């Protein structure tokens, strides 16, 4: 018995069409069906950024269809089987080093401020967030967005150096002597 080779299971990936923005609910219902019925479904996947579809990895088409049967917001399994290489780039989150610096001019590429230009005021690499101020706004309001929601348009290296010099000059400026010894200045007692 110890000499028997391990059995390899051939699985297939199917795309399940869903109502947009209901992917998480469909996943919960499908997972519940799989557990209740003991189906040969190995994974239910919702790729980041893809709306209206989830992927079901199952032993065969019948198991995938049974898992999606009578599920609210599920619109059916697509007829063509999906190759792993077609969805591989959606599944593997590759951490990439983004070169964003303070005072960079960026364009916001997603969210309510899409296509707006802004200036980076603070970077939080641990949370992968940046704080920006919109350039077109009358009053600068700090807005926190994810790093992947901005792209660098212009690097403001000269502006950063000038700002640092101004901060140094302010720190070195001697305090002007006060006239008229009272707390109200020259007009005081």
N, CA, C and O of each residue as an XYZ file, in Angstrom:
756
protein
N       0.812     -1.187      0.000
C       0.000      0.000      0.000
C       0.856      1.252      0.000
O       0.458      2.249     -0.602
N       2.002      1.248      0.641
C       2.861      2.426      0.710
C       3.489      2.710     -0.651
O       3.898      3.841     -0.914
N       3.574      1.696     -1.526
C       4.207      1.881     -2.824
C       3.265      2.475     -3.876
O       3.709      2.795     -4.978
N       1.969      2.629     -3.558
C       1.021      3.159     -4.532
C       1.309      4.634     -4.808
O       1.537      5.402     -3.873
N       1.302      5.040     -6.092
C       1.537      6.458     -6.388
C       0.345      7.301     -5.939
O      -0.798      6.844     -5.951
N       0.635      8.544     -5.541
C      -0.424      9.458     -5.114
C      -1.309      9.802     -6.311
O      -0.815     10.036     -7.414
N      -2.606      9.829     -6.084
C      -3.531     10.138     -7.158
C      -3.537     11.646     -7.398
O      -3.608     12.433     -6.454
N      -3.463     12.033     -8.648
C      -3.575     13.447     -8.971
C      -4.998     13.716     -9.455
O      -5.555     12.964    -10.254
N      -5.556     14.782     -8.963
C      -6.927     15.129     -9.327
C      -6.865     16.221    -10.382
O      -6.206     17.245    -10.200
N      -7.548     15.991    -11.466
C      -7.612     16.984    -12.526
C      -8.803     17.901    -12.246
O      -9.951     17.455    -12.222
N      -8.516     19.182    -12.036
C      -9.599     20.125    -11.765
C      -9.793     21.052    -12.955
O      -8.920     21.182    -13.813
N     -10.935     21.682    -12.985
C     -11.281     22.591    -14.066
C     -11.779     23.899    -13.452
O     -12.359     23.910    -12.366
N     -11.545     24.981    -14.155
C     -11.973     26.295    -13.665
C     -13.094     26.804    -14.578
O     -12.978     26.802    -15.803
N     -14.174     27.237    -13.937
C     -15.329     27.741    -14.670
C     -15.649     29.148    -14.185
O     -15.495     29.456    -13.003
N     -16.093     29.997    -15.099
C     -16.499     31.355    -14.752
C     -17.995     31.357    -14.473
O     -18.788     30.877    -15.284
N     -18.369     31.891    -13.340
C     -19.772     32.014    -12.960
C     -20.138     33.489    -13.065
O     -19.582     34.334    -12.364
N     -21.083     33.780    -13.952
C     -21.516     35.164    -14.136
C     -22.462     35.531    -13.001
O     -23.329     34.743    -12.623
N     -22.284     36.753    -12.453
C     -23.098     37.204    -11.331
C     -23.639     38.600    -11.612
O     -23.226     39.259    -12.566
N     -24.553     39.031    -10.783
C     -24.995     40.419    -10.822
C     -23.828     41.271    -10.318
O     -23.169     40.908     -9.343
N     -23.574     42.398    -10.980
C     -22.448     43.254    -10.587
C     -22.596     43.700     -9.134
O     -23.695     44.023     -8.683
N     -21.504     43.712     -8.426
C     -21.400     44.122     -7.016
C     -22.086     43.158     -6.047
O     -22.300     43.497     -4.883
N     -22.429     41.968     -6.520
C     -23.011     40.943     -5.642
C     -22.107     39.708     -5.589
O     -22.540     38.633     -5.175
N     -20.863     39.870     -6.007
C     -19.942     38.734     -6.106
C     -19.709     38.072     -4.747
O     -19.676     36.845     -4.650
N     -19.546     38.889     -3.691
C     -19.288     38.320     -2.359
C     -20.473     37.495     -1.865
O     -20.288     36.431     -1.274
N     -21.683     37.982     -2.107
C     -22.866     37.240     -1.682
C     -22.983     35.930     -2.444
O     -23.311     34.899     -1.858
N     -22.718     35.960     -3.743
C     -22.769     34.732     -4.540
C     -21.721     33.743     -4.034
O     -21.989     32.546     -3.932
N     -20.534     34.245     -3.718
C     -19.486     33.354     -3.193
C     -19.943     32.668     -1.909
O     -19.725     31.470     -1.731
N     -20.578     33.427     -1.013
C     -21.061     32.846      0.244
C     -22.111     31.759     -0.014
O     -22.068     30.690      0.596
N     -23.053     32.040     -0.923
C     -24.093     31.050     -1.243
C     -23.494     29.800     -1.884
O     -23.885     28.680     -1.555
N     -22.543     29.995     -2.801
C     -21.911     28.847     -3.474
C     -21.137     28.012     -2.456
O     -21.231     26.784     -2.466
N     -20.376     28.659     -1.581
C     -19.616     27.930     -0.560
C     -20.563     27.151      0.357
O     -20.265     26.025      0.755
N     -21.694     27.755      0.686
C     -22.682     27.084      1.527
C     -23.253     25.845      0.816
O     -23.399     24.787      1.427
N     -23.576     25.989     -0.490
C     -24.075     24.850     -1.273
C     -23.052     23.721     -1.313
O     -23.405     22.551     -1.165
N     -21.799     24.068     -1.510
C     -20.735     23.062     -1.598
C     -20.652     22.273     -0.294
O     -20.547     21.047     -0.311
N     -20.700     22.985      0.843
C     -20.609     22.302      2.137
C     -21.828     21.429      2.402
O     -21.694     20.294      2.860
N     -23.025     21.959      2.112
C     -24.265     21.206      2.376
C     -24.358     19.945      1.542
O     -24.721     18.881      2.042
N     -24.024     20.076      0.257
C     -24.187     18.951     -0.669
C     -22.946     18.080     -0.801
O     -22.998     17.029     -1.440
N     -21.844     18.492     -0.214
C     -20.612     17.712     -0.317
C     -20.101     17.607     -1.747
O     -19.686     16.531     -2.178
N     -20.126     18.705     -2.481
C     -19.721     18.705     -3.892
C     -18.201     18.739     -4.045
O     -17.476     19.164     -3.145
N     -17.744     18.285     -5.200
C     -16.306     18.295     -5.491
C     -15.891     19.652     -6.063
O     -15.458     19.745     -7.212
N     -16.027     20.693     -5.255
C     -15.590     22.041     -5.611
C     -14.462     22.392     -4.652
O     -14.609     22.272     -3.435
N     -13.334     22.828     -5.210
C     -12.137     23.022     -4.398
C     -11.870     24.481     -4.061
O     -11.236     24.766     -3.045
N     -12.331     25.403     -4.879
C     -12.095     26.819     -4.620
C     -13.152     27.671     -5.298
O     -13.638     27.352     -6.383
N     -13.494     28.764     -4.629
C     -14.364     29.791     -5.203
C     -13.575     31.090     -5.069
O     -13.211     31.491     -3.963
N     -13.316     31.738     -6.187
C     -12.379     32.860     -6.214
C     -13.046     34.098     -6.798
O     -13.757     34.027     -7.800
N     -12.805     35.228     -6.155
C     -13.260     36.509     -6.692
C     -12.025     37.375     -6.911
O     -11.467     37.907     -5.951
N     -11.591     37.524     -8.156
C     -10.407     38.337     -8.420
C     -10.655     39.808     -8.115
O     -11.736     40.337     -8.374
N      -9.648     40.452     -7.565
C      -9.724     41.873     -7.241
C      -9.920     42.689     -8.516
O      -9.201     42.506     -9.498
N     -10.890     43.580     -8.489
C     -11.101     44.484     -9.619
C     -11.978     43.940    -10.731
O     -12.285     44.679    -11.667
N     -12.390     42.697    -10.674
C     -13.234     42.133    -11.732
C     -14.677     42.079    -11.227
O     -14.972     41.425    -10.227
N     -15.552     42.763    -11.921
C     -16.951     42.813    -11.505
C     -17.793     41.902    -12.377
O     -17.575     41.786    -13.583
N     -18.761     41.256    -11.736
C     -19.724     40.455    -12.483
C     -19.335     39.010    -12.705
O     -20.089     38.262    -13.328
N     -18.180     38.594    -12.212
C     -17.746     37.199    -12.401
C     -17.021     36.712    -11.161
O     -16.328     37.476    -10.490
N     -17.191     35.429    -10.866
C     -16.331     34.735     -9.907
C     -15.907     33.441    -10.586
O     -16.514     33.021    -11.571
N     -14.876     32.819    -10.063
C     -14.373     31.585    -10.656
C     -14.563     30.434     -9.676
O     -14.359     30.571     -8.469
N     -14.957     29.304    -10.235
C     -15.209     28.103     -9.446
C     -14.275     27.020     -9.956
O     -14.282     26.691    -11.142
N     -13.468     26.465     -9.052
C     -12.588     25.351     -9.412
C     -13.259     24.070     -8.930
O     -13.478     23.880     -7.734
N     -13.578     23.202     -9.873
C     -14.327     21.987     -9.542
C     -13.777     20.800    -10.319
O     -12.986     20.954    -11.250
N     -14.215     19.613     -9.915
C     -13.766     18.379    -10.568
C     -14.321     18.290    -11.993
O     -13.653     17.780    -12.892
N     -15.547     18.790    -12.192
C     -16.150     18.798    -13.528
C     -17.222     19.882    -13.620
O     -17.555     20.525    -12.625
N     -17.740     20.072    -14.788
C     -18.750     21.114    -15.037
C     -20.012     20.878    -14.204
O     -20.613     21.826    -13.699
N     -20.402     19.634    -14.066
C     -21.619     19.304    -13.324
C     -21.516     19.761    -11.867
O     -22.477     20.306    -11.325
N     -20.378     19.548    -11.238
C     -20.190     19.973     -9.842
C     -20.272     21.495     -9.726
O     -20.860     22.012     -8.777
N     -19.689     22.212    -10.681
C     -19.745     23.673    -10.671
C     -21.176     24.169    -10.855
O     -21.595     25.120    -10.195
N     -21.925     23.527    -11.749
C     -23.311     23.935    -11.987
C     -24.195     23.633    -10.777
O     -25.091     24.410    -10.449
N     -23.943     22.510    -10.120
C     -24.713     22.175     -8.923
C     -24.415     23.167     -7.797
O     -25.306     23.523     -7.026
N     -23.172     23.606     -7.707
C     -22.804     24.572     -6.665
C     -23.514     25.913     -6.891
O     -23.843     26.606     -5.928
N     -23.751     26.281     -8.150
C     -24.388     27.560     -8.477
C     -25.897     27.444     -8.630
O     -26.569     28.452     -8.847
N     -26.449     26.229     -8.522
C     -27.872     26.014     -8.744
C     -28.701     26.719     -7.676
O     -28.440     26.574     -6.481
N     -29.713     27.492     -8.116
C     -30.633     28.226     -7.234
C     -29.944     29.245     -6.335
O     -30.465     29.570     -5.267
N     -28.801     29.748     -6.737
C     -28.100     30.764     -5.956
C     -28.581     32.141     -6.413
O     -28.520     32.453     -7.602
N     -29.062     32.972     -5.471
C     -29.497     34.312     -5.859
C     -28.334     35.107     -6.450
O     -27.196     34.970     -6.000
N     -28.608     35.912     -7.427
C     -27.651     36.776     -8.126
C     -26.671     36.024     -9.022
O     -25.843     36.659     -9.675
N     -26.735     34.697     -9.075
C     -25.882     33.924     -9.988
C     -26.607     33.838    -11.330
O     -27.790     33.501    -11.382
N     -25.897     34.142    -12.406
C     -26.517     34.187    -13.727
C     -26.129     33.004    -14.610
O     -26.577     32.913    -15.753
N     -25.309     32.108    -14.098
C     -24.984     30.907    -14.859
C     -23.495     30.763    -15.151
O     -22.737     31.733    -15.142
N     -23.108     29.519    -15.409
C     -21.728     29.174    -15.736
C     -21.508     29.451    -17.222
O     -22.331     29.074    -18.056
N     -20.403     30.105    -17.548
C     -20.089     30.342    -18.964
C     -19.769     29.013    -19.646
O     -19.231     28.108    -19.008
N     -20.092     28.885    -20.930
C     -19.922     27.598    -21.615
C     -18.470     27.148    -21.757
O     -18.193     25.948    -21.761
N     -17.549     28.091    -21.871
C     -16.159     27.722    -22.106
C     -15.402     27.601    -20.778
O     -15.551     28.438    -19.888
N     -14.604     26.566    -20.662
C     -13.759     26.381    -19.488
C     -12.624     27.413    -19.516
O     -12.151     27.798    -20.585
N     -12.198     27.850    -18.337
C     -11.149     28.871    -18.226
C      -9.816     28.183    -17.941
O      -9.724     27.318    -17.070
N      -8.797     28.575    -18.679
C      -7.440     28.073    -18.416
C      -6.836     28.863    -17.257
O      -7.100     30.056    -17.111
N      -6.032     28.202    -16.440
C      -5.417     28.876    -15.288
C      -4.569     30.059    -15.741
O      -4.575     31.105    -15.092
N      -3.847     29.910    -16.832
C      -2.962     30.985    -17.292
C      -3.740     32.246    -17.670
O      -3.179     33.342    -17.664
N      -5.036     32.100    -18.001
C      -5.865     33.252    -18.351
C      -6.193     34.125    -17.142
O      -6.376     35.334    -17.277
N      -6.268     33.512    -15.965
C      -6.633     34.269    -14.772
C      -5.484     34.384    -13.769
O      -5.642     34.998    -12.713
N      -4.351     33.808    -14.089
C      -3.217     33.791    -13.160
C      -2.812     35.192    -12.717
O      -2.545     35.410    -11.536
N      -2.763     36.138    -13.643
C      -2.336     37.498    -13.301
C      -3.315     38.193    -12.344
O      -2.932     39.136    -11.651
N      -4.555     37.742    -12.302
C      -5.546     38.335    -11.400
C      -5.435     37.771     -9.989
O      -5.877     38.402     -9.029
N      -4.860     36.610     -9.863
C      -4.844     35.919     -8.581
C      -3.602     36.205     -7.757
O      -3.677     36.295     -6.532
N      -2.472     36.349     -8.409
C      -1.228     36.539     -7.683
C      -0.962     38.017     -7.491
O      -0.695     38.747     -8.447
N      -1.038     38.449     -6.240
C      -0.745     39.841     -5.938
C       0.768     39.996     -5.825
O       1.392     39.473     -4.902
N       1.332     40.706     -6.757
C       2.772     40.940     -6.746
C       3.007     42.281     -6.080
O       2.460     43.303     -6.493
N       3.829     42.258     -5.042
C       4.145     43.499     -4.354
C       5.219     44.202     -5.148
O       6.322     43.683     -5.317
N       4.896     45.382     -5.634
C       5.881     46.111     -6.421
C       6.249     47.385     -5.682
O       5.423     47.993     -5.001
N       7.497     47.770     -5.830
C       7.999     48.954     -5.164
C       7.612     50.173     -5.985
O       8.034     50.311     -7.133
N       6.822     51.046     -5.410
C       6.344     52.228     -6.113
C       7.189     53.414     -5.675
O       7.391     53.639     -4.481
N       7.679     54.167     -6.648
C       8.536     55.311     -6.348
C       7.684     56.577     -6.276
O       7.564     57.320     -7.249
N       7.100     56.801     -5.109
C       6.314     58.003     -4.862
C       6.995     58.760     -3.734
O       7.351     58.189     -2.704
N       7.167     60.064     -3.954
C       7.843     60.891     -2.952
C       6.951     62.055     -2.557
O       6.007     62.415     -3.259
N       7.283     62.632     -1.407
C       6.565     63.809     -0.941
C       6.755     64.926     -1.975
O       7.833     65.062     -2.552
N       5.719     65.712     -2.205
C       5.674     66.837     -3.148
C       5.550     66.417     -4.606
O       5.548     67.282     -5.482
N       5.447     65.128     -4.899
C       5.208     64.702     -6.280
C       3.820     65.158     -6.706
O       2.891     65.204     -5.899
N       3.694     65.489     -7.969
C       2.385     65.805     -8.538
C       1.866     64.504     -9.149
O       2.536     63.885     -9.976
N       0.668     64.100     -8.734
C       0.104     62.823     -9.171
C      -1.282     63.046     -9.762
O      -1.928     64.069     -9.534
N      -1.714     62.044    -10.533
C      -3.087     62.028    -11.022
C      -3.800     60.894    -10.315
O      -3.294     59.773    -10.258
N      -4.969     61.181     -9.778
C      -5.766     60.148     -9.112
C      -6.461     59.351    -10.212
O      -7.150     59.925    -11.055
N      -6.280     58.018    -10.204
C      -6.766     57.197    -11.308
C      -7.994     56.362    -10.947
O      -8.501     55.620    -11.788
N      -8.482     56.472     -9.702
C      -9.711     55.766     -9.340
C     -10.395     56.489     -8.194
O      -9.790     57.321     -7.518
N     -11.652     56.163     -7.985
C     -12.401     56.761     -6.897
C     -13.127     58.030     -7.317
O     -13.168     58.364     -8.502
N     -13.700     58.739     -6.344
C     -14.500     59.920     -6.667
C     -13.694     61.082     -7.236
O     -14.259     61.965     -7.880
N     -12.386     61.094     -7.009
C     -11.545     62.182     -7.509
C     -10.758     61.775     -8.752
O      -9.706     62.344     -9.042
N     -11.272     60.789     -9.481
C     -10.604     60.284    -10.676
C     -10.308     61.427    -11.650
O     -11.138     62.315    -11.846
N      -9.116     61.397    -12.257
C      -8.608     62.369    -13.234
C      -8.243     63.722    -12.625
O      -7.931     64.658    -13.362
N      -8.274     63.846    -11.302
C      -7.858     65.082    -10.638
C      -6.357     65.017    -10.365
O      -5.813     63.948    -10.091
N      -5.701     66.162    -10.443
C      -4.284     66.210    -10.103
C      -4.143     66.669     -8.659
O      -4.925     67.483     -8.169
N      -3.130     66.130     -7.989
C      -2.939     66.422     -6.576
C      -1.452     66.400     -6.240
O      -0.624     65.930     -7.020
N      -1.142     66.917     -5.068
C       0.245     66.952     -4.590
C       0.341     66.038     -3.376
O      -0.499     66.095     -2.477
N       1.371     65.193     -3.355
C       1.585     64.268     -2.235
C       2.079     65.074     -1.036
O       3.054     65.819     -1.138
N       1.394     64.917      0.109
C       1.846     65.599      1.321
C       2.388     64.624      2.362
O       3.205     65.008      3.199
N       1.948     63.376      2.321
C       2.441     62.378      3.282
C       2.300     60.994      2.678
O       1.383     60.741      1.897
N       3.211     60.096      3.038
C       3.209     58.719      2.526
C       3.235     57.757      3.706
O       4.058     57.900      4.610
N       2.329     56.770      3.700
C       2.313     55.719      4.716
C       2.538     54.393      3.993
O       1.592     53.776      3.501
N       3.800     53.960      3.933
C       4.128     52.745      3.183
C       3.568     51.499      3.852
O       3.255     50.526      3.165
N       3.432     51.502      5.177
C       2.899     50.327      5.877
C       1.451     50.061      5.477
O       1.068     48.911      5.259
N       0.644     51.118      5.379
C      -0.753     50.973      4.991
C      -0.944     51.081      3.486
O      -2.053     50.889      2.987
N       0.133     51.390      2.754
C       0.090     51.612      1.307
C      -0.911     52.708      0.963
O      -1.734     52.557      0.060
N      -0.825     53.815      1.700
C      -1.694     54.960      1.473
C      -0.871     56.224      1.328
O       0.246     56.309      1.839
N      -1.424     57.210      0.631
C      -0.806     58.523      0.534
C      -1.859     59.575      0.868
O      -3.051     59.383      0.628
N      -1.395     60.681      1.422
C      -2.271     61.813      1.682
C      -1.948     62.853      0.629
O      -0.789     63.235      0.465
N      -2.968     63.315     -0.089
C      -2.781     64.270     -1.174
C      -3.649     65.497     -0.938
O      -4.628     65.458     -0.193
N      -3.259     66.596     -1.599
C      -4.084     67.799     -1.630
C      -4.382     68.080     -3.091
O      -3.467     68.141     -3.913
N      -5.639     68.250     -3.415
C      -6.040     68.505     -4.792
C      -5.506     69.863     -5.244
O      -5.598     70.848     -4.512
N      -4.951     69.908     -6.449
C      -4.387     71.147     -6.969
C      -5.466     72.127     -7.395
O      -5.266     73.336     -7.278
N      -6.587     71.656     -7.878
C      -7.647     72.524     -8.368
C      -8.551     73.065     -7.278
O      -9.429     73.879     -7.567
N      -8.369     72.643     -6.037
C      -9.264     73.055     -4.957
C      -8.899     74.455     -4.458
O      -7.722     74.810     -4.403
N      -9.904     75.240     -4.098
C      -9.681     76.578     -3.569
C      -9.037     76.506     -2.190
O      -8.183     77.325     -1.851
N      -9.444     75.536     -1.409
C      -8.892     75.329     -0.076
C      -8.239     73.949     -0.045
O      -8.885     72.960     -0.389
N      -6.961     73.862      0.364
C      -6.304     72.545      0.378
C      -6.886     71.643      1.468
O      -6.796     71.943      2.659
N      -7.477     70.546      1.038
C      -8.057     69.577      1.960
C      -7.281     68.272      1.805
O      -7.174     67.752      0.695
N      -6.738     67.735      2.896
C      -6.007     66.468      2.774
C      -6.962     65.298      2.528
O      -7.975     65.146      3.211
N      -6.611     64.476      1.533
C      -7.414     63.308      1.169
C      -6.505     62.093      1.208
O      -5.417     62.115      0.632
N      -6.931     61.040      1.876
C      -6.156     59.805      1.950
C      -6.657     58.839      0.892
O      -7.849     58.534      0.833
N      -5.733     58.351      0.044
C      -6.066     57.382     -0.999
C      -5.018     56.271     -0.999
O      -3.912     56.445     -0.487
N      -5.379     55.142     -1.574
C      -4.437     54.027     -1.702
C      -3.340     54.390     -2.700
O      -3.576     55.149     -3.640
N      -2.138     53.845     -2.494
C      -1.013     54.133     -3.388
C      -1.294     53.713     -4.816
O      -0.848     54.368     -5.758
N      -2.035     52.620     -4.985
C      -2.305     52.162     -6.344
C      -3.403     52.975     -7.030
O      -3.743     52.709     -8.183
N      -3.959     53.966     -6.323
C      -4.984     54.827     -6.911
C      -4.393     56.114     -7.475
O      -5.130     56.981     -7.945
N      -3.063     56.244     -7.431
C      -2.412     57.442     -7.981
C      -1.268     57.041     -8.898
O      -0.654     55.987     -8.730
N      -0.991     57.909     -9.878
C       0.192     57.708    -10.703
C       0.935     59.038    -10.770
O       0.330     60.106    -10.873
N       2.269     58.944    -10.709
C       3.097     60.138    -10.694
C       3.067     60.786    -12.075
O       3.332     60.137    -13.087
N       2.744     62.066    -12.098
C       2.706     62.826    -13.340
C       3.985     63.651    -13.471
O       4.578     63.737    -14.546
N       4.400     64.256    -12.353
C       5.576     65.117    -12.379
C       6.277     65.031    -11.036
O       5.639     65.046     -9.983
N       7.574     64.943    -11.085
C       8.377     64.907     -9.868
C       8.793     66.330     -9.554
O       9.444     66.981    -10.371
N       8.428     66.814     -8.388
C       8.698     68.199     -8.013
C       9.946     68.255     -7.133
O       9.856     68.592     -5.952
N      11.105     67.929     -7.698
C      12.342     67.912     -6.914
C      12.784     69.312     -6.540
O      13.219     69.527     -5.409
N      12.689     70.269     -7.445
C      13.111     71.634     -7.146
C      12.226     72.224     -6.056
O      12.724     72.892     -5.150
N      10.934     71.990     -6.131
C      10.011     72.501     -5.126
C      10.292     71.929     -3.753
O      10.170     72.635     -2.752
N      10.665     70.666     -3.689
C      10.963     70.031     -2.411
C      12.219     70.634     -1.801
O      12.271     70.878     -0.596
N      13.245     70.878     -2.643
C      14.492     71.463     -2.142
C      14.251     72.882     -1.647
O      14.762     73.257     -0.592
N      13.473     73.690     -2.395
C      13.174     75.057     -1.968
C      12.408     75.068     -0.656
O      12.671     75.899      0.214
N      11.459     74.146     -0.510
C      10.671     74.074      0.714
C      11.553     73.740      1.914
O      11.387     74.311      2.991
N      12.505     72.798      1.720
C      13.416     72.447      2.802
C      14.285     73.632      3.175
O      14.530     73.866      4.358
N      14.765     74.398      2.171
C      15.587     75.569      2.450
C      14.794     76.606      3.225
O      15.314     77.198      4.171
N      13.541     76.837      2.842
C      12.705     77.804      3.547
C      12.505     77.392      4.994
O      12.550     78.235      5.890
N      12.284     76.092      5.238
C      12.108     75.607      6.604
C      13.361     75.847      7.422
O      13.274     76.228      8.589
N      14.556     75.625      6.813
C      15.820     75.861      7.509
C      15.992     77.333      7.819
O      16.423     77.683      8.918
N      15.658     78.223      6.853
C      15.782     79.658      7.068
C      14.863     80.127      8.182
O      15.254     80.972      8.987
N      13.680     79.610      8.240
C      12.736     79.997      9.287
C      13.277     79.591     10.643
O      13.173     80.351     11.606
N      13.861     78.385     10.729
C      14.415     77.912     11.990
C      15.592     78.783     12.444
O      15.794     78.960     13.645
N      16.382     79.338     11.487
C      17.587     80.100     11.817
C      17.308     81.573     12.065
O      18.158     82.256     12.636
N      16.144     82.098     11.658
C      15.842     83.516     11.805
C      15.791     83.896     13.263
O      15.108     83.245     14.054
N      16.529     84.977     13.640
C      16.459     85.423     15.034
C      15.130     86.129     15.277
O      14.540     86.712     14.366
N      14.675     86.063     16.525
C      13.407     86.689     16.860
C      13.613     88.195     16.971
O      14.569     88.643     17.604
N      12.735     88.974     16.368
C      12.841     90.437     16.385
C      12.561     90.951     17.793
O      11.684     90.434     18.484
N      13.325     91.992     18.224
C      13.069     92.538     19.568
C      11.716     93.232     19.612
O      11.284     93.833     18.628
N      11.070     93.148     20.727
C       9.752     93.753     20.908
C       9.915     95.171     21.422
O      10.781     95.458     22.248
N       9.069     96.045     20.918
C       9.088     97.426     21.397
C       7.955     97.611     22.401
O       6.934     96.927     22.331
N       8.134     98.489     23.281
C       7.099     98.839     24.245
C       6.816     97.712     25.201
O       5.816     97.036     24.960
N       7.476     97.441     26.143
C       7.536     96.312     27.022
C       6.268     95.590     27.403
O       6.388     94.525     28.007
N       5.072     96.047     27.119
C       3.861     95.399     27.577
C       3.394     94.268     26.682
O       3.905     94.096     25.576
N       2.429     93.499     27.151
C       1.919     92.376     26.375
C       1.155     92.785     25.132
O       0.925     91.955     24.253
N       0.749     94.061     25.036
C       0.000     94.528     23.886
C       0.891     95.089     22.793
O       0.373     95.602     21.801
N       2.192     95.015     22.928
C       3.112     95.516     21.901
C       3.456     96.977     22.145
O       3.477     97.440     23.286
N       3.732     97.713     21.038
C       4.216     99.089     21.189
C       3.165    100.031     21.795
O       3.532    101.064     22.356
N       1.911     99.713     21.701
C       0.881    100.594     22.242
C       0.530    100.264     23.687
O      -0.152    101.032     24.366
N       0.993     99.144     24.133
C       0.655     98.713     25.500
C       1.464     99.448     26.549
O       2.326    100.252     26.195
N       1.217     99.200     27.838
C       1.894     99.872     28.952
C       3.360     99.561     29.048
O       4.040    100.065     29.942
